[in-house]
Every structure is written in structure tokens, then in C-alpha cells.
Amino acid sequence: MQEKIKVAVDAMGGDNAPGEIVKGAVDAVNVRKDIQVLLVGKQDMVKEELKKYTYPKDQIRVVHAEEVIETAEPPVNAIRSKKNSSLVVGMNMVKQKEADAIVSAGSSGAILVGGQVIVGRIKGIERPPLAPLIPTEKGVSLLVDCGANVDARASHLVQFARMGSIYMEHVVGIKKPKVAIVNIGAEEEKGNALVKETFPLLKECKDINFIGSIEAREIPHGQADVIVCEAFVGNVILKLYEGLGSTFFRVVKKGLLSSLRSKAGAVLIKPALKSVLKTFDASEYGGAPLLGLKGLVVKTHGSAKALEVTNSIIQCVTFKEQDINGKIKNNIIGDE
């Protein structure tokens, strides 16, 4: 029998918990037989949601956790004081090898703190970055870091590049992924102090396909597969991306419904338009893994709906099967 990948899911985390989280878990096990979901949260609430669905009962187990970490709580205090919260219980399951991964739409700060304090960093990894896949004209790119390390050093960015390259090659399947550092121009001498210090270090890396700088306007074109930056820049890029995408959808819809002629045209272009819009829907690509930890921690948007939760759970399978943590240890730490 095929061994199932065990994914702990924080059923109480996020704006749409537990309803959308539970639905996402059910959808995941209904399409994949190689996953077992451990729904962590208030047992009565979670089981009440599960009653709405048909699913293979052996693939979902409810793990009771009485407390919930709220978004506004100070992350360090929340992790320390709420030992029986859904997030902490789930992370401890990863630490104790009872689960292969945890997926949460909860507090970003608490996930970052819990990932480092409970799950722990791989020895030799200086800082774990958050690395979401973002849609581009050519497919997807990995944005690393988008929210974990605002005050990163050059050595951190070099590790981000190397870990991101491993992820894109073995999870997404891109051979020799192109790596670029976010800059305000293409020339090597441009940029702030951090970029200027990091650029030559990336050039010296023999195990990555470094192509130089990338300006923000080139990111949507898919000029690079791995986009390296510290978290302040990365988070601005990600939020602008999301805001621009949702605004574009609304403007297009408004334009198509503005007159009788445009409404008639909308009927003809609807199938093609839906396909294009789906390509640029971030929820299609799952959550952001926190790379460089001893176990897999995946952060989904706080507003995540079932589709994003499902895709976040499914992406854990490839991560586990490809032994990304093992490759990080062997290829990055083994060389240092």
C-alpha cells in the first residue's frame, strides 16, 4: 500500500475558518488518495463542518485543540502562552514527526515564530524565508523572501537563492531555474547597499543559474524563475501584485458590462478570458512554504478559500516526495 503523506491543517486559522479550511481539506482527500489530513482545532466545530461532506473517512482525522491564536496577538507571546492552540499543536505534530507538514491561514507572525521556535531551522540555515509562487506570463516564479526577514543580510539572500533554486527545480520541475535579484536597474553597480553586496556573491555561486538583476516591471513577464529580495521589498511586490490583479479583474468586468455591444462580445470571449484570469489567480498555486526548516510549514493567505487550502495541502506531497529538506541539507549546508 502507498504510504500517505500526513498534513496537519490549522482548522481555526484565517478569516474563513473553519468552514473554508475544512472544505479545502475535504476537496484535497477527494482528489488525492496519498494524503491524510489531520484537522487541528475545536473538535465540535470541525466535526460539524465535516458533516456537510462526503469523503474517505480514513483520510481525515480531527485533532482537538481548545485555543485559537488571533491575528492581532503578539506572535511570541501567543506561541508561548497558547500551548493548546491549533497552530502550536499542529506545529508540535510536525516537530514530533506525527505529521509531514502543516498548512495554516492564521497569523503570519505566529507562523514565522512557531516555525523557527517549534519546528526549528535546519542546522546551518541562517534565516528561513517565505517563498510563494506568483503567476507570470510564462508560468510561475518563486518570490523569496516575501515576509519573514525584513532586515536580511547578503549571506541570507544567497541562501534564499540556493533554496529557491532547489524548490523550483524539484517541486515545480524547472531545470536550471533562472535566478535574479530585485534591483532598480539592470546594471551591476545599481541598487542599495544590500543588493550591491549580494550581487557578486550570487555571481560566484556555482550551483545556481544567476542571470543578474531584475526590475519589478519584468517580474510579470517571467524573466526569472527565482526572484530574490529581502522581505520588505518582497512583501511590497506581492501585495501590489495581488491588488493589481483584483483591480484588473474588476475593471475588465465593468468594461464588458458597460454596453449592449460589449455584453454581446463578452459572451464570445468569456471562455478565453476565464482561462487567462485563472492563470493569474494566486489561489491556484497554493501557499508559501517557509524554506529551511526541519519540517514543512506552509502559510496561506488569511483570506484563503477552499481552493487555496486544497492546493496548499497537495503541494506538501511533492515537497515530501522530492525530499526538499534533504536536498537543502546536502546541497547547501554540505558545501559550507
Disulfide bonds with the S-S distance in Angstrom:
none
